[in-house]
Amino acid sequence: MKQPRVTLWLLRAILVVHAIAVMAQPLMAGFYLSGDVDAMNVHSPIGSTLWMISMVQIVIALLYWRFGGGQVYPVVVTLGLFVAEFLQMVLGQTRSMTMHIVLGSAIVTTVLMFTGWSFTAAARVARPAKQAEPVG
């Protein structure tokens, strides 16, 4: 089975964009809590964009898995991130800060670990080829 190459680089690129956006969130929240009310003018639009980044990432993860020969793991994780980031946006808009902070921490951790994984040898491993079932 072929190893994912182009699709892995696409996955890495979207993950780096995702990681940068995700890391900006607690930074902007911290500025806001320190008294810089204008920081919310950055925090809010980034938060509204994160789940859209996940939608693009779903497409790339599907390409990595289906056509690149990669593992299905990135598709599953990205689907989870999409749901979590959409919920995170709703929690932020409804000012449910307890859950917003906890879920935000989980999202940041997941995206950073996922991005790190994409640059390891494990990300280059092709999924096992399907074995033909014996006839008879």
C-alpha positions as CSV (number, residue, x, y, z in Angstrom):
1,M,0.0,0.0,0.0
2,K,1.3,3.5,-0.8
3,Q,2.2,5.9,2.0
4,P,0.3,9.2,2.3
5,R,2.4,12.0,1.0
6,V,0.5,14.9,-0.6
7,T,-2.5,14.4,1.5
8,L,-0.4,14.2,4.7
9,W,1.2,17.6,3.8
10,L,-2.3,19.0,3.3
11,L,-3.3,17.6,6.6
12,R,-0.2,19.1,8.3
13,A,-0.9,22.5,6.7
14,I,-4.5,22.7,7.9
15,L,-3.5,21.4,11.4
16,V,-0.9,24.1,11.7
17,V,-3.5,26.8,10.8
18,H,-5.9,25.1,13.2
19,A,-3.3,25.1,16.0
20,I,-2.4,28.8,15.5
21,A,-6.0,29.8,15.7
22,V,-6.7,27.5,18.7
23,M,-3.6,28.9,20.6
24,A,-4.8,32.5,20.0
25,Q,-8.0,31.8,21.9
26,P,-6.8,31.5,25.5
27,L,-4.3,34.3,24.8
28,M,-7.1,36.6,23.8
29,A,-9.3,35.5,26.7
30,G,-6.5,36.2,29.1
31,F,-6.1,39.7,27.7
32,Y,-9.8,40.2,28.0
33,L,-9.8,39.1,31.7
34,S,-6.8,41.4,32.3
35,G,-8.9,44.3,31.3
36,D,-8.3,44.6,27.5
37,V,-12.0,44.5,26.4
38,D,-10.9,44.9,22.8
39,A,-9.4,41.4,22.9
40,M,-12.9,40.0,22.7
41,N,-13.1,41.5,19.2
42,V,-10.4,39.0,18.2
43,H,-11.4,36.1,20.4
44,S,-15.0,36.0,19.1
45,P,-14.4,35.9,15.4
46,I,-11.6,33.3,15.7
47,G,-14.0,31.1,17.8
48,S,-16.7,31.5,15.1
49,T,-14.1,30.4,12.5
50,L,-12.7,27.3,14.3
51,W,-15.5,25.0,13.5
52,M,-15.2,26.1,9.8
53,I,-11.5,25.2,9.8
54,S,-12.6,21.8,11.1
55,M,-14.9,21.4,8.1
56,V,-12.0,22.0,5.8
57,Q,-9.9,19.6,7.9
58,I,-12.6,16.9,7.6
59,V,-12.3,17.0,3.8
60,I,-8.5,16.8,4.0
61,A,-8.6,14.0,6.5
62,L,-11.0,12.1,4.3
63,L,-8.6,12.6,1.4
64,Y,-5.7,11.5,3.5
65,W,-7.5,8.3,4.5
66,R,-9.4,7.4,1.4
67,F,-7.0,8.4,-1.4
68,G,-3.7,8.9,0.4
69,G,-3.8,5.5,2.0
70,G,-3.5,6.9,5.5
71,Q,-5.3,5.8,8.7
72,V,-8.9,6.6,9.5
73,Y,-7.8,8.1,12.9
74,P,-7.6,11.7,11.6
75,V,-11.1,11.6,10.3
76,V,-12.5,10.5,13.6
77,V,-10.6,13.0,15.6
78,T,-11.5,15.8,13.2
79,L,-15.2,14.9,13.4
80,G,-14.9,15.1,17.2
81,L,-13.2,18.5,17.0
82,F,-15.9,19.8,14.6
83,V,-18.6,18.9,17.1
84,A,-16.6,20.2,20.1
85,E,-15.8,23.5,18.4
86,F,-19.3,24.1,17.3
87,L,-20.5,23.4,20.8
88,Q,-17.7,25.6,22.1
89,M,-19.0,28.5,20.0
90,V,-22.5,28.0,21.3
91,L,-21.3,27.9,24.9
92,G,-19.3,31.1,24.4
93,Q,-22.3,32.9,22.8
94,T,-24.6,31.8,25.7
95,R,-21.9,32.8,28.3
96,S,-21.8,29.3,29.8
97,M,-18.2,30.0,30.9
98,T,-17.6,26.9,33.1
99,M,-18.2,24.5,30.3
100,H,-16.6,26.9,27.8
101,I,-13.3,27.0,29.6
102,V,-13.2,23.2,30.2
103,L,-14.1,22.4,26.6
104,G,-11.7,25.0,25.3
105,S,-8.8,23.4,27.3
106,A,-9.7,20.0,25.8
107,I,-9.9,21.4,22.3
108,V,-6.5,23.2,22.6
109,T,-4.9,20.0,23.9
110,T,-6.4,17.8,21.2
111,V,-5.4,20.1,18.3
112,L,-1.8,20.6,19.6
113,M,-1.4,16.8,20.2
114,F,-2.9,16.0,16.8
115,T,-0.7,18.6,15.0
116,G,2.4,17.1,16.7
117,W,1.3,13.6,15.7
118,S,1.0,14.7,12.1
119,F,4.8,15.3,12.0
120,T,5.7,11.9,13.4
121,A,6.6,8.7,11.5
122,A,3.2,7.3,12.7
123,A,1.4,9.7,10.4
124,R,3.3,8.4,7.4
125,V,2.3,4.8,8.0
126,A,-0.1,3.5,5.4
127,R,-3.2,1.7,6.6
128,P,-3.0,-2.1,6.2
129,A,-4.1,-3.5,2.8
130,K,-7.4,-5.4,2.8
131,Q,-6.9,-9.1,2.8
132,A,-8.9,-11.1,0.2
133,E,-11.3,-13.5,1.8
134,P,-10.6,-17.1,0.9
135,V,-13.1,-18.6,-1.6
136,G,-14.8,-21.9,-0.7
